[in-house]
Amino acid sequence: MDAAVSGLLFRDAEIGGRRRTHVRVVGERISEVGPHLTPAGAEEVVECRGGALLPGLWDHHVHLHALWAWRRSVPCGPPQVEGRDALAAALRAAPPDENGWVRGVGYTESVAGDLDAARLDALRADVPVRVQHRSGALWMLNSAAARDAGLAEGRHPGIERGPGGVPTGRLWRADGWLRTRLPAGPPADLSTVGAELARYGITGVTDATPDLTADAIAAFEEGSVPQRVHLLGMPLDAPAPRHPGVTTGPYKIVLADSGLPSLDDLTGRIARAHAYGRAVAVHCVTRGALLLLLAALGETGVRDGDRVEHAALVPAETVGELARLGLRVVTQPGFIADRGDDYLRDVPAGDHGDLYRCRRLADAGVPVALSSDAPYGPLDPWAVIRAAVHRRTRSGAVVAGGEAIPARAALRSYLTPPGDPGGRVRSVRPGAAADLVLLHVPLAEALRRPDATAVRGTVIAGRLVGS
């Protein structure tokens, strides 16, 4: 169903996982909920047959432009690509884009070790090639790409250099700089991303891309994505978004594992954001990053809405401090299913219990919201829910099984609003926004085997956008 309608009547829908009733939508709001509603005028009637009608899912950490670019790129990592020969075959078979470049994504060292310009030249040297590490923090360029991007004369601190100052072809946290050195590509068609999100029942997202450019913000304001969008990367001095479906969230700060800032620098950045009336959303994937953040917030104080992004490693001794400070955690247990075997191999055994905590944080009173970090993690929220429940890797090993949470709790985190991730759960009630997901089956059945095939249709602002 992809048509604009003047009204909707959902008949015999399960609400709240308990009762079956009817729900009327007028415009962008739910107008009535009750067992005696009858069709009125030209509204569209949807027979739910006891399928659950839920508030639409909200992905609390995603990167929309990167997701669009990822879908146009060559997979260079597991599970599609395993081993050097497979990587060479994938790069050699990839057709260059409209500017003659090949863009690869999802690389990890288990495929062919550390990549630099020389090693990439051995895989493909006839055209410029750039490959992104699956963490999103590192680009690796072959010699042709390094030459065309002007790495030799570049001044970005993320340009890795070898003996004599010669660039190795590796760039750390340099997306914005690299973008200015690349030939202009087509504008991102975010409508395709929006359609993919709708198939999963996602009606809103928090875009976690830091330091958004004016062009990126304009793309959101054009409304090509039907979902509501909450932006962490809005500059502190930027005006409020013009589009009613686009809002400003906490201010994103990245604590890069390749080089942490000083305590004074971080406290200054947090204090400046707070002075602008913005909470902060701080990227923390290492133990050191989390400890630094806690020390900084101990000096600046915490503003309501301050949140930790990822919290990939949370030492047990920090859980109480996270709760005491009133911080939220937005995490991605989907990485356990996607990369868990690598964690078991590469992360010290003593830290395995600290990986992507959920239960212990929630039990301590820390609001926990699940999210995808797509394209770097699996986008499918139902797969993320399964990962939160089972904590199983691709091989079937269990990672930090004590951090597993029930499927209902995992789903509830996707039903919390952007300004209160992991907090109060939105409900299907009169006056609420008509952002809804209809399932084929009752909620209890969907939670027994969380899977995206349970999604029958998605409604955003009163409009059916997927079925």
Helices and strands as residue ranges (DSSP letters): E 7-15, E 19-26, E 29-34, E 44-47, E 52-55, E 57-62, H 64-71, E 74-75, H 84-93, E 102-107, H 109-112, H 117-123, E 129-133, E 138-141, H 143-149, E 159-161, G 163-165, E 167-172, H 175-181, H 190-199, E 202-207, H 214-221, E 228-231, E 246-248, E 251-254, H 263-275, E 280-284, H 287-300, E 307-310, H 316-325, E 328-331, H 334-346, G 349-354, H 359-363, E 368-370, H 381-390, G 401-403, H 407-414, E 436-439, H 443-448, G 452-454, E 455-460, E 463-466
